[in-house]
């Protein structure tokens, strides 16, 4: 302000943001692109808030009940992101018929290494609609068994009970054989090998085991 540069910089900044350039038959300005990504960022932020609102309900380790909340939240997040994309284009003044241009660029991105990300996202949508697994289910994938604590856009989190959560890409959940021990009921089998001395009394062994199982 002391050198009277603020008005000069502001005018030049606005002139840069309002300067239009042409891509094919579409006229786009840096300002419209900025507004589009700002709205898209806000939609991602709101999507994350939705996930955080149900954080305790989905991931509480004390709860053993299964719930479809994870799939519902996933679909809500997808709706918010899709709505944010459309609203961003409308607010930025970008013609909606230019969506094909965006997906064309996205196709190029997929060809350059986004296959895994897109595959996980689409697999997440399939999981949300087909519901082969719920939050709270006991599943086994790739030799790891545990309780599902979260179904996300890109990956599913499984608590194996050893103090760590395994993050399994959604594409792995769809493409590999997955065993869901509690899809239709809450019971599942546990196997344990217990060695005792051959001279032990069988009745005593059975009695002790029954007491421990009840505990």
Order of alpha helices (4+ residues) and beta strands (2+ residues): alpha-beta-beta-alpha-alpha-alpha-alpha-alpha-beta-beta-beta-beta-alpha-beta-alpha
